[in-house]
């Protein structure tokens, strides 16, 4: 959660994002790390505030499934979903 010059108090989190490293076991009750993304409504637009972290091949980012996952009504086809896949550099250590 964070504040900016327009906010007087921290904004509530929209949902949690869990970072899972490939070389560590994953405990669903005690997650490795959590990052919170929040949205602030500004003149009718949703403005994302992103948390950054370094990812290595095999790492994953998973969102909390309780958050909203898109529009409530289908308004046009085809439907596009954002996806990020990271691959390591071949031949680099």
C-alpha positions as YAML, in Angstrom:
chain: A
units: angstrom
residues:
- id: 1
  name: UNK
  ca: [0.00, 0.00, 0.00]
- id: 2
  name: UNK
  ca: [1.25, 3.45, -0.66]
- id: 3
  name: UNK
  ca: [0.41, 7.08, -0.77]
- id: 4
  name: UNK
  ca: [1.11, 9.87, -3.22]
- id: 5
  name: UNK
  ca: [0.68, 13.62, -3.21]
- id: 6
  name: UNK
  ca: [-3.05, 13.25, -3.95]
- id: 7
  name: UNK
  ca: [-3.79, 10.69, -1.22]
- id: 8
  name: UNK
  ca: [-4.14, 11.51, 2.45]
- id: 9
  name: UNK
  ca: [-4.04, 7.90, 3.67]
- id: 10
  name: UNK
  ca: [-2.91, 4.54, 2.27]
- id: 11
  name: UNK
  ca: [-5.13, 3.05, -0.39]
- id: 12
  name: UNK
  ca: [-6.59, -0.41, 0.24]
- id: 13
  name: UNK
  ca: [-4.97, -3.24, -1.72]
- id: 14
  name: UNK
  ca: [-6.87, -4.58, -4.73]
- id: 15
  name: UNK
  ca: [-5.33, -8.04, -4.48]
- id: 16
  name: UNK
  ca: [-2.08, -9.75, -3.61]
- id: 17
  name: UNK
  ca: [0.55, -11.06, -6.02]
- id: 18
  name: UNK
  ca: [2.74, -13.91, -4.85]
- id: 19
  name: UNK
  ca: [6.29, -14.37, -6.17]
- id: 20
  name: UNK
  ca: [7.43, -17.98, -6.30]
- id: 21
  name: UNK
  ca: [11.06, -18.82, -7.00]
- id: 22
  name: UNK
  ca: [11.85, -21.94, -8.99]
- id: 23
  name: UNK
  ca: [14.53, -23.20, -6.57]
- id: 24
  name: UNK
  ca: [12.40, -22.88, -3.41]
- id: 25
  name: UNK
  ca: [9.46, -24.93, -2.21]
- id: 26
  name: UNK
  ca: [6.08, -23.22, -2.19]
- id: 27
  name: UNK
  ca: [4.00, -23.15, 0.99]
- id: 28
  name: UNK
  ca: [0.52, -21.93, 0.19]
- id: 29
  name: UNK
  ca: [-0.08, -20.75, 3.77]
- id: 30
  name: UNK
  ca: [3.26, -18.99, 4.23]
- id: 31
  name: UNK
  ca: [4.14, -17.48, 0.88]
- id: 32
  name: UNK
  ca: [7.67, -16.57, -0.12]
- id: 33
  name: UNK
  ca: [6.97, -12.90, -0.81]
- id: 34
  name: UNK
  ca: [3.89, -10.75, -1.36]
- id: 35
  name: UNK
  ca: [3.55, -7.63, -3.44]
- id: 36
  name: UNK
  ca: [0.47, -5.48, -3.39]
- id: 37
  name: UNK
  ca: [-0.84, -3.74, -6.45]
- id: 38
  name: UNK
  ca: [-3.33, -0.98, -5.94]
- id: 39
  name: UNK
  ca: [-5.47, 1.06, -8.27]
- id: 40
  name: UNK
  ca: [-6.40, 4.67, -7.80]
- id: 41
  name: UNK
  ca: [-9.31, 6.11, -9.69]
- id: 42
  name: UNK
  ca: [-8.22, 9.32, -11.41]
- id: 43
  name: UNK
  ca: [-10.64, 11.10, -13.73]
- id: 44
  name: UNK
  ca: [-12.37, 7.86, -14.63]
- id: 45
  name: UNK
  ca: [-9.20, 5.91, -15.47]
- id: 46
  name: UNK
  ca: [-7.60, 3.12, -13.49]
- id: 47
  name: UNK
  ca: [-3.93, 3.90, -12.90]
- id: 48
  name: UNK
  ca: [-1.83, 0.90, -11.80]
- id: 49
  name: UNK
  ca: [0.99, 1.24, -9.30]
- id: 50
  name: UNK
  ca: [3.36, -1.65, -9.95]
- id: 51
  name: UNK
  ca: [5.70, -3.54, -7.64]
- id: 52
  name: UNK
  ca: [8.94, -4.61, -9.33]
- id: 53
  name: UNK
  ca: [11.07, -7.66, -8.64]
- id: 54
  name: UNK
  ca: [13.76, -9.61, -10.47]
- id: 55
  name: UNK
  ca: [12.60, -12.87, -12.01]
- id: 56
  name: UNK
  ca: [14.73, -15.80, -13.08]
- id: 57
  name: UNK
  ca: [13.83, -18.71, -15.40]
- id: 58
  name: UNK
  ca: [11.24, -20.89, -13.68]
- id: 59
  name: UNK
  ca: [9.99, -18.17, -11.29]
- id: 60
  name: UNK
  ca: [6.27, -17.45, -11.30]
- id: 61
  name: UNK
  ca: [3.96, -14.61, -10.29]
- id: 62
  name: UNK
  ca: [0.49, -15.63, -9.16]
- id: 63
  name: UNK
  ca: [-2.41, -13.35, -8.37]
- id: 64
  name: UNK
  ca: [-4.86, -13.84, -5.57]
- id: 65
  name: UNK
  ca: [-7.91, -15.49, -7.15]
- id: 66
  name: UNK
  ca: [-10.38, -13.48, -5.07]
- id: 67
  name: UNK
  ca: [-9.82, -10.28, -7.08]
- id: 68
  name: UNK
  ca: [-11.82, -9.14, -10.07]
- id: 69
  name: UNK
  ca: [-10.69, -10.80, -13.30]
- id: 70
  name: UNK
  ca: [-12.17, -8.62, -15.98]
- id: 71
  name: UNK
  ca: [-15.42, -7.01, -17.04]
- id: 72
  name: UNK
  ca: [-18.68, -8.35, -15.69]
- id: 73
  name: UNK
  ca: [-20.29, -8.33, -19.15]
- id: 74
  name: UNK
  ca: [-18.73, -9.51, -22.41]
- id: 75
  name: UNK
  ca: [-18.82, -6.48, -24.70]
- id: 76
  name: UNK
  ca: [-16.87, -7.65, -27.76]
- id: 77
  name: UNK
  ca: [-14.95, -10.56, -29.22]
- id: 78
  name: UNK
  ca: [-12.16, -11.57, -29.36]
- id: 79
  name: UNK
  ca: [-11.36, -11.26, -25.66]
- id: 80
  name: UNK
  ca: [-7.70, -10.43, -24.87]
- id: 81
  name: UNK
  ca: [-5.95, -11.48, -21.67]
- id: 82
  name: UNK
  ca: [-2.52, -10.15, -20.63]
- id: 83
  name: UNK
  ca: [0.15, -12.78, -20.10]
- id: 84
  name: UNK
  ca: [3.85, -12.59, -19.22]
- id: 85
  name: UNK
  ca: [6.29, -15.43, -19.82]
- id: 86
  name: UNK
  ca: [9.98, -15.04, -19.02]
- id: 87
  name: UNK
  ca: [12.72, -17.12, -20.64]
- id: 88
  name: UNK
  ca: [16.39, -17.14, -19.69]
- id: 89
  name: UNK
  ca: [19.13, -16.07, -22.07]
- id: 90
  name: UNK
  ca: [20.58, -19.08, -23.86]
- id: 91
  name: UNK
  ca: [24.26, -19.59, -23.10]
- id: 92
  name: UNK
  ca: [24.47, -17.05, -20.26]
- id: 93
  name: UNK
  ca: [25.21, -18.04, -16.67]
...
